[in-house]
């Protein structure tokens, strides 16, 4: 998957936290598809809740993620790929092995 750091920086500045979060999740889903993984990503962004819960089902294995909306906003401000890195690290802690790609490189540089 090809990704532009300049474009991501712009998106991080102009998108609201919810839209940016779903953009990041969409990028992750595309990367997993590029790697040939069978993937289903489900997230609940409830306007009334301060937390965002998520379920990644990747090649039959489920991985859960729970973030606060405050954390998502802080990561969005911190760096264009900071949220990606946190989500990928959560998956790695749960046993997912990452492959190389320009997107992964940008997320972890």
C-alpha positions in Angstrom: 0.0 0.0 0.0 1.4 3.4 -0.9 0.8 6.3 1.4 1.8 9.9 1.4 3.2 11.5 4.5 2.4 15.0 3.3 -1.2 14.1 2.6 -1.6 12.3 5.9 -0.2 15.4 7.7 -2.8 17.5 6.0 -5.6 15.1 6.9 -4.5 15.0 10.5 -4.9 18.8 10.6 -8.2 19.2 8.9 -10.3 16.2 9.9 -12.2 15.8 13.1 -11.1 13.0 15.3 -13.9 10.6 14.3 -13.2 11.0 10.6 -9.5 10.7 11.1 -9.9 7.6 13.2 -12.0 5.9 10.5 -9.5 7.0 7.8 -6.7 5.3 9.8 -8.7 2.1 10.2 -9.5 2.1 6.5 -5.7 2.4 5.8 -5.0 -0.5 8.1 -7.8 -2.6 6.5 -6.3 -1.9 3.0 -2.8 -2.9 4.2 -4.0 -6.1 5.7 -5.8 -6.9 2.4 -2.6 -6.1 0.5 -0.9 -8.7 2.6 -3.6 -11.2 1.7 -5.3 -11.3 5.1 -9.0 -12.1 5.5 -10.0 -9.1 7.5 -13.1 -7.6 9.2 -12.7 -4.5 11.3 -15.6 -3.4 13.5 -15.6 -0.2 15.6 -18.2 1.5 17.8 -17.9 5.3 17.9 -20.8 6.2 20.1 -21.3 10.0 20.4 -22.3 9.6 24.0 -19.4 7.4 25.1 -15.8 8.6 25.8 -14.4 5.3 24.6 -14.1 3.7 21.2 -14.1 0.0 21.2 -12.9 -2.1 18.3 -12.7 -5.6 17.0 -10.2 -6.7 14.4 -10.9 -10.2 13.0 -7.8 -11.1 11.0 -7.5 -14.5 9.4 -10.0 -15.9 11.9 -8.3 -14.5 15.0 -10.0 -11.7 17.0 -8.1 -8.7 18.5 -9.9 -6.1 20.6 -8.9 -2.5 21.0 -10.2 0.1 23.5 -9.1 3.7 23.2 -10.5 7.0 24.6 -11.5 9.7 22.2 -9.2 12.0 24.1 -6.2 9.7 23.3 -7.2 9.6 19.7 -7.3 13.4 19.5 -4.0 13.6 21.2 -2.4 11.1 18.9 -3.8 12.9 15.8 -2.2 16.2 17.0 1.1 14.5 18.0 2.0 13.1 14.6 0.2 12.0 11.4 0.9 8.3 12.0 0.9 8.2 15.8 -2.6 6.6 15.9 -1.6 4.0 13.3 1.4 3.1 15.4 -0.6 2.6 18.6 -3.2 0.4 16.8 -0.5 -1.7 15.0 1.4 -2.1 18.3 -1.8 -3.3 20.0 -2.2 -5.9 17.3 1.4 -7.0 17.6 1.1 -7.4 21.4 -1.8 -9.7 20.6 0.4 -11.8 18.3 0.0 -10.3 14.8 3.2 -10.3 12.8 3.7 -7.3 10.6 5.2 -7.5 7.1 7.2 -4.8 5.5 5.6 -2.0 3.5 6.0 1.7 3.0 3.0 2.3 5.1 4.3 0.3 8.0 7.6 2.1 7.7 5.9 5.5 7.9 3.8 4.4 10.9 7.0 3.4 12.8 9.6 5.9 11.7 
